[in-house]
Amino acid sequence: MLDRVLHSRYQVQQLLGKKTILARDRHTTKLVIIKLIPVPSEQGSQFIGEITGKIALLRQLSHPSLPKYLDSFEIDSSQEQIIAIVRPYLSGQPLENYLNSSYLLGEQDLKQIAKYLLEILSYLHQQDVPINHGNIKLSNILFDTQSNGFYLVDFAINSDSPATDLQALGKILISLATGINHHYIPENFEQKTNLSAFFIYWLKRLSNSDQDYNFRSVTEALASLYSCQLILVSIGNVTKPYGSEVIVYKKYNLLQIKIASKTKQKFFNNFKTQLRQFLPSLFFTIILLTIVGIYNLKLVAFLIPIILIFMLNLISASLSWQLFKSFWQGELELKITTQKVSLYQKIWGLKFKLTADAASSEIYSLIRRNVTVTMQGENLTIVPPCLALIANHEEYIITASEDVSEAELDWLAQQLSDWLRLPITRI
């Protein structure tokens, strides 16, 4: 088929799959994608009529994330009849390229993808004649690295209800969070993620096929995601997030939470990397100095400063701001005994009290705050998610950061709630 001209217009460039062709439009000189749809012999004209009607609807769409359908035509062969649909070639990468169990997308990235795609589906579902995509999968979602936007391509001709689109979107988001193919996602997928309890619950509702449990529309799913509100169903028990290094020690008269700074570990990892890169060149230089030094001491004197420069580069690369940051951050420790509650920052063996101690009997509230965004004039203020224990009007706060995720905050809230027998207030 290569070098063949289709419909007297489209010069075939490459076969991208059994039913996908990359071609060049001779009229515009631009690249296009041609999808081939075989016509079932038993349906014939009825199937062609359905395709023609669907293409007519798709050609009326005007959305920056939906490619404009340019043309369609029939191809007759001795074996079967084929409908060809033409759309522009897009340079974006399919999201399936980002499905990697060794590198999982974080919660904020997943939320951005979800919002972007739900807004596209909202546009489709709210047409005068509602349009379902019906073929949502990772290979049909293209990511444009230049605009940081997405394209949704390759509609199904025979599509199901809007709920099917939502379920498919939920499954691909779970795939990106776990690195597991969407066909094999386990019910307890949250054990392989570091996602917040709210987002896990939201994904379960989005991907569920039970009409009494799932979202009834794109609007409802979007509203829930934007407001971070749980609808009708509570979260329930929360398990410790996958890969968490947060330590919780519990006895009948003591609860102790320790959150170590990950900056210190980053510093040591950085130092090891720099050392591994530096040692071969240092070893080679020493051998060179040993050989040359026997014959020419002046050259040795010239090369010694070079070694010193190498050493300085190693030290400066490792003693970065991360080391100084780790001096300040240290380890966060929340300690609750039968007498008092304390919050400390431990810095290289020294303890600094962050909040005044309060009597344990005065603990009256446990709050899990979501992120809040406020705007005053041109000033935008973002307060990150946190977990707050209130005692005698003092707040003992653990804030989401690079050291503790939202999922870990949810798990810690559950641990505190169980130990203190105190309900969790979510705001």
Secondary structure, DSSP 8 states (H G I E B T S, - for coil): -TT-EETTTEEEEEEEETTEEEEEETTT--EEEEEEEE--TTTTHHHHHHHHHHHHHHHT--BTTB----EEEEEE-SS-EEEEEEEE----EEGGGG--TTS---HHHHHHHHHHHHHHHHHHHTSSS--------GGGEEEETTTTEEEE----SS---HHHHHHHHHHHHHHHHH---GGG--TTGGGG----HHHHHHHHHHH---TTTS-SSHHHHHHHHHHT---SS--------TT---EEEEETTEEEEEEE-HHHHHHHHHHHHHHHHHHHHHHHHHHHHHHHHTT-HHHHHHHHHHHHHHHHHHHHHHSSHHHHHHHHH-EEEEEEESSEEEEEEEETTEEEEEEEEEEGGGEEEEEEE--EEEEETTEEEEE--EEEEEETTEEEEEE-SSSS-HHHHHHHHHHHHHHHT--EEE-
